[in-house]
Amino acid sequence: MKSQEIEELLELKNYLISIQDYVDILRTSPQIRDLAYDKEEDNFYIETDDRYRLKFKLDCINKK
């Protein structure tokens, strides 16, 4: 999955993706350079080789 495709998926899902979407992104995108999680804001970040910085949340059913 290319960076632009990841961005389009995030936009389509209002930046709230399923765990399966997250796994699919990680498994199919060779452009990912860095992953991060901000515990205070509960946000995930992906940086890619082509300078995308993507911010999103995971939609977890058993979230506390």
C-alpha positions in Angstrom: 0.0 0.0 0.0 1.4 3.3 -1.0 1.4 6.4 1.2 -1.3 8.1 -0.8 -3.5 5.0 -0.5 -3.0 4.9 3.3 -4.0 8.6 3.5 -7.1 8.0 1.3 -8.1 5.1 3.6 -7.7 7.2 6.7 -9.7 10.0 5.2 -12.4 7.6 4.2 -12.7 6.3 7.7 -12.4 9.7 9.4 -9.0 8.7 10.8 -10.5 6.0 13.0 -9.4 2.6 11.6 -9.9 -1.0 12.7 -7.1 -3.1 14.0 -7.3 -5.2 10.8 -6.9 -2.0 8.7 -3.8 -1.2 10.8 -2.3 -4.6 10.3 -3.0 -4.5 6.6 -1.3 -1.1 6.3 1.8 -2.4 8.2 2.0 -5.6 6.2 1.6 -4.1 2.8 3.4 -0.8 2.9 7.2 -0.9 2.3 7.4 2.9 2.6 6.8 3.0 6.3 9.8 4.5 8.0 8.6 5.1 11.6 5.7 4.2 13.8 4.7 6.0 17.0 2.0 6.1 19.6 1.1 9.0 21.8 -0.4 7.6 24.9 -1.7 11.0 26.2 -3.7 11.8 23.1 -4.3 8.1 22.1 -3.0 8.7 18.6 -0.9 6.6 16.3 1.5 8.1 13.8 3.1 6.7 10.7 5.9 8.4 8.8 6.8 7.2 5.3 9.9 7.5 3.1 8.1 9.9 0.8 7.5 12.4 3.7 3.9 11.6 4.7 3.1 12.0 8.4 -0.2 10.3 9.1 -2.1 10.5 12.4 -5.0 8.3 13.3 -6.8 6.4 16.1 -7.6 2.7 16.4 -11.2 1.7 16.8 -10.9 -0.9 19.6 -14.0 -2.7 20.9 -12.6 -3.4 24.4 -11.0 0.0 24.9 -10.8 1.2 28.5 
